[in-house]
Amino acid sequence: MVENFDEWFHDILEQADITDSRYPIKGMAVWRPYGFQIRKHSMNIIKKLLDKDHDEVLFPMLVPESELAKEGIHVKGFEDEVYWVTKGGQRELNEQLALRPTSETAIYPMYSLWIRTHIDLPIKMYQIVNTFRYETKHTRPLIRVREITTFKEAHTAHATKEESDEQIEDFIEMYKEFFDDLGIPYLISKRPEWDKFPGSDYTMAFDVIMPNGKTLQIGTIHNLGQTFAKTFDITFEDKDGEHKLVYQTCAGVSDRVIASLIGVHGDDKGLRLPPKVSPNQVTIIPILFKKGKEEVLAKCSEIKDTLEDAGLRVNIDDRDIRPGKKFNDWELKGTPIKLELGPRDLENNITIAMTRDTEEKTEIPLDDNLADSIIDLLNQSSENLSSQAWDFLNEHVKFAHNLDEVAELVESGNVVKFYWCGEEEVGHEIEEKTGYDVLGIQEEVSEGKCIASGKDAKYVALIAKTY
Ligand code: PR8
């Protein structure tokens, strides 16, 4: 899998019924039922986190050209990626309409209408929608798509700079909680100037290391300062009676969350899904013979009811095919626990639980503690997937003292930390010489020399091969 991760990833999406890329538009795929459920459970986690202090909204998908064009730097960043609607039926439109590549220019003109005084602040809103980006780099399902089907975007406005800085910290904590829940390990860094979100003051990003050593950006948090407030005239009357511009932030995750979930936990046999997002947390596989068939099936239903009453998602695979084939199928689909029940188990009043993460078999008595025993196994499975993934990430972050070492370490599948003077030109030089991308700054330092300029280092930064 590690040897050819991209092929593995492409195949598993089709084999495990996640998405179907045969849809006849490049960069746009269909979510199939199994994939849709993984997506739904994952989004429910982030929705729950956001619902604590954000309001969910829904803005139109089309943005008038005049609004999109207002913020110069922002539109420059997206001009090559926008899809345009130019006709309504046979008629040319008076003004062409953009399919939102992101929704700042749809949302902020309305913020300008809604925000009047300090009482209206802070505003914290989010939506989960599809956005469109005409990506020119090689498209890949879930990783680089032209229709981002699962775009969670949050947009906040505040009275003071301090509050907006706190909001950035809050988003970082929220994303940590979200990715921790999915067992997805991450590196957090401040993007270099040349890679920040168009129109932002600065960008904080979460990256994961995929099994082949390439990093994938899985979440971004942008401090927008007052740039958009100036452009869209978002002002409020403060307590002192003065009219002031708001400070803004926004934060986004995309389909890449699902890509990383699949990538970091999967193995040669297929998916390994964390119980929280697995469509089925327990799959019951009856072992049927002519004799005792009805009794076994009845017991399977009873077990299903018991586990469902305890709040678990359970299915019975009673397809008329060999049990071996069922085990393989559910291994591929990554169901966390398979429960096997045959006539002999029924006689002994036990079931055999097989956990996908460890591939261990445990005999579980069919008594009043059944649900508790299963829940224990599921919790262990979550923890185990998460700790395996974190171990992998931690083992693949190395420190390099010179550019040769950077190349050596990145080529053997690592993300590399290095001392950097922080100068933009030197950053570009490092990227050009190595052919890799500077992810961002991890921490400020007062020791060490820059690996490219030899000047005093200001930062420890990260460099990697990226998606
Ligand atoms: C914003 N505005 O838009 P961002 N396929 C899959 N995922 C993608 C793609 C793509 N083609 N392009 C970007 N992403 C801000 C924040 C509202 C919300 C992912 O930010 O441009 C990025 O990796 O950084 C990122 O995690 C997220 O979408 C937000 O995109």
Boltz pocket constraint, residues with backbone or C-beta under 6 A from the ligand:
constraints:
  - pocket:
      binder: B
      contacts: [[A, 101], [A, 102], [A, 103], [A, 104], [A, 133], [A, 135], [A, 142], [A, 143], [A, 144], [A, 145], [A, 146], [A, 148], [A, 152], [A, 153], [A, 154], [A, 197], [A, 217], [A, 218], [A, 219], [A, 220], [A, 222], [A, 250], [A, 251], [A, 252], [A, 253], [A, 254], [A, 255], [A, 256]]
      max_distance: 6.0
